[in-house]
Amino acid sequence: METSIQKTKRTAIGRWVDRIQLYSTAQLFSVLIAVTMGLKTRQRMSHNNGIGAKGTFTFDLDPDIPPHHFLEHGKQVSCQVRHGMATFYDDAMSAIRSLSLKLSDQPFASPFDMNLNTGSISLFWNAASFLKLAKMRRQKWGIEYQDYYKKYPIGKAGAISTLRRNPTSFANLTYYAKTPFNFVGKDGVQRYAKYRAIPYDPQVEESGMIPERDKLEPENQRIIPGETRSRNYLKKELAERLKDQTVKYWFQIQIRKAEANDSESIFNCCIDWDEKEFPWMNMGVIELNEIMDWDSSNVIGFSVTNLPKGLDFIKAKSIYDYNSLNYMRSKMGIARKARLLGYKLFGKPVEIPENDNRNSSTIV
Amino acid sequence: MPSQPFDFDEMFRIQAECEEKLKGTHPTRTTRHRIKSINHLNDHGSKLISNPLAIIAESLLRTYEKARDSVQSVIAKLFPRHEQVIRNDINSSIIGRLTFAELKDYHVPIHHMHIELWAKTRWWQWIKLSQTDTNINGHFELSFDMSVIHRNRIAKTIRFEIYHTDTHHFNEHPTENKAIYRAERLNRLFKTIKINKGDLTGMSYNMGTIPLYYWEYRRDTKLPRVVIKDHDLDAPQKYPKERMDAITTQFIPIELITRKHLSKIKKGKPLTIEEIQSDYPENLTVAMEKVKPGITRSDQWFGDRMINGMYASTLDKDPENPDLYWLYYHWSSYDHRPDYAFNDISMKFSINDEGYFIPQSITLKGPTSPDGSPNSKITLTPQDGQKWEAAKRVARVSGGILTEMDKHFTETHLNTEQYAIAAYRNIRRNPVGAILFPHLRNVVLINHTADKILVKKGGYINRATALTKTGIKKRVSDVLGTLDWKNWSPMKPLSDKHRYALAANLYYEVLESYIHEFFEAHEEDIIAEWHEIYSFSNDLVEHSVEPFLCGHLQKAHKVNPGQGEAAQPEDWYTKENRMDLNLKRPLVSDEFKALSHITTTNVLNKNHQEECDRELTALKKACAYVIFNATFGHYWANSKQYDDIGEIRYSSLGIRLGTDPIGVFGPEQDDSISPDLTISTQMMWWSNMLSKTGYGYIMKNEQGDINPLLIHKLKEKEAAFAELGVDIYTIQSETNI
């Protein structure tokens, strides 16, 4: 049967209702996280299991990157990186690994922050799907999101893309920001950008790709039977590595010009941009040379609001808008502040002990 | 002194006059009674609505239903379901897979099932979001614009709707070429699944595997039967209202007569077979006897009815005498009760110079009297006087049960059901559905009812004939195992007075011509959707019974199809209207199957002309076979039941050995031989119900789904059919009674 199609229209009232819903959802969610996680348990929303490192960021700009006042070729600035994993306190589990970049030596203030995770696509694609993921987590003993993966196959594909089991080092993983950002350079042309960090040596093979068995059931993130790696092996590996060498990454950017007929799917973090049409270009080098202690690593915070003008996040229209994820992130400041208040009131979280509390989402 | 030659012309003239007289004399409902449904018919007393309070309640219910329908109709007009899909960009999809639900079927996909996604707004408006068909693996992807759902917060509920495509409506094509009548697929809602709007967050939403209880095969029998747990709730089809109205009008008077008799019998009030007979409308033999007593007991009438009546027997050449024809009924292998004359019967016929069939001898094997030996055998000829007359009566009765069980119930009802299940499970897009479905409709419903009241333990066959439940079961399975579409052709006329065979061939020619033209017009689409035919064929063969050939024929032809053997049968054996013994049967899971594959090719390439021609020819033959059996085959066996078993003393479905030493050779008036009073009145109930409650005729095309081309072609042959005694306006379009 042939399908006849009729275009739909959207009213101004509808647009306003969408925005109010987005605003209230983001605010409510951030307050909820602030109270239940930040203040009560002194946890981040995710990626609590992590370790920081200090170093420098040297702008090494590909000539094809349009000029932007923030991007100065050859400029070197201090930087901090926090490597983490979501959402368990056990490095040997199958989990998402992260690299959060801050071009500053301050705990929060920074001209440029970027959160990156393994895998080029995500488990969720907008605020609505993120909330659905959160609602359907139902974690028990290292198994989570079973129903979510059944209902949302893209979420499952995202999990398969992002999960890493027993990587040999944080240093040989590739990390993607996944969500696009604005890129409005000196020429004033509207462009969009995606970011990633790859090992400095392009020959390095990414470790920890999940085996076929795990692809069938990404919901099972538990350590493999007879696992000998410790709960902190990956953090320790980074600390050991930084004792006698630096860890370097290329920080890269993918840029596309905004077109009048662009589909909204270009903002979808579950769809890669064509690398041939929009090639990755070097933006600079991250060079880490000093490990941070557990407490300093916990205090450090990152935000999508820490971005220079023209490179900021894209405004969202509704909770179904793909850009609503960064909008939600932008409203999480209150959660970070609540966590820091919790540290002051109840003390900082203890370091993850080397014990048999495996497959755990709690420290002890 | 030589006896006066029999006047055949007179006999047929009387027959024609009586048939004309009986036309339109069947009583119609004049009382308040109503029938609850066809499934509630029962020869012990159907469920009638007769209590005044119940009638008032039923009227109120009808009024309520009418009011409800009117309100729904108004709502539907106020908030129509526009077929246009509303969307800007495709940014989301709902995916999943449809499979059959039954245990053995769980991984069998339901292909080409039409599905739609609708949103209902807070203001009751309907928005069509998407539509698609499942692919050949049962997978579907309904792509839609998520912003439409969330647009202005208007969508309240999201409905995932699964549709049947099991009927068509024919629109006449504007050109003169009548073959191109356009079949418009009609989708009927089968199942609705509500989707939580909040679950649709964009991208893909997976509904997973959705198992549907849809045309499932029963697992409690080896016969290919459909699962119907509750006729009124979960049957895959429903009778149209007009069918219910027709049976209410036509059958209530008969039902009331039977009730009156059963009540009298129960109360011990006097009642005779003659009284029972006279209470029911006259049948053909009763009417003819009034004109010329003895005419329907003549050898000539016997011969004609055996060949051209309800029995429409297939005759072989007599292996012992090539000048004679042989008709054999085998019953002794089937479990039966001992108090009935249930003989194996061998009949020999000659064809006289005018082409008429004359019985020459009847051999009865088995007991013919209460103390008769199971191995006794007696051959009678016209010279044997009363015994010969009685032997004809035994043969008529035996032929009656054979026609009812073998030809009517198995060859048309069950045979059609096996094609119906496979067709409804698999054919949706292929144009072939448009020519098959009108003739496959409702057969599973009536078969379900027949199970209950006709063939199950305590059913009429079990009560009125010698066959036990075990015997019925085996007989049905065996007969079904002798049926196959491949290389089938209608009965070959043995003379110009072989009216049944002539009419069957004429009808088959019409079908072949109609199907050929239809295929020519739709060949491209038939080839394009060949996968459906492949799946149809697979289901048919996989669920078919084992092939069957009786021990006598196995020995005679040195072949056993049940063991996968094939051989050319002996010359005396009639090949038409029978399974081709020269074909090796398909093997499925170490079991040979009676039905042949229509195709074993999943994809048909029209560039491979030879293969295409071969496969299309096979499909045409299969279609012709299915339609023939479901229409003409059923019409003949069914509509003539009141003529041939509508007079209790003339013939019935069971004849008892009686109490007299001469047993079945006693006179017709011996009540110990005839069926008892209960069975007698129930027999009249049955023969009336089967022959006189018609609905669904090709020429009337009540449901509008018969291809006008078939109607046109039949109309062209109206006179030729009439010459053979067939009124084309009485040929049923479906096997529904």
Interface residues (C-beta under 8 A of the other chain):
Chain A: M1 T3 S4 I5 Q6 K7 T8 R10 T11 I13 G14 V17 D18 W125 N126 A128 S129 K132 K150 K151 Y152 P153 I154 G155 S263 E264 S265 N268 C270 S318 Y320 Y322
Chain B: E83 Q84 V85 I86 R87 N88 D89 N91 I95 H114 Q131 D145 M146 S147 V148 H150 R151 N152 R153 R185 G198 D199 T201 G202 M203 S204 Y205 N206 G208
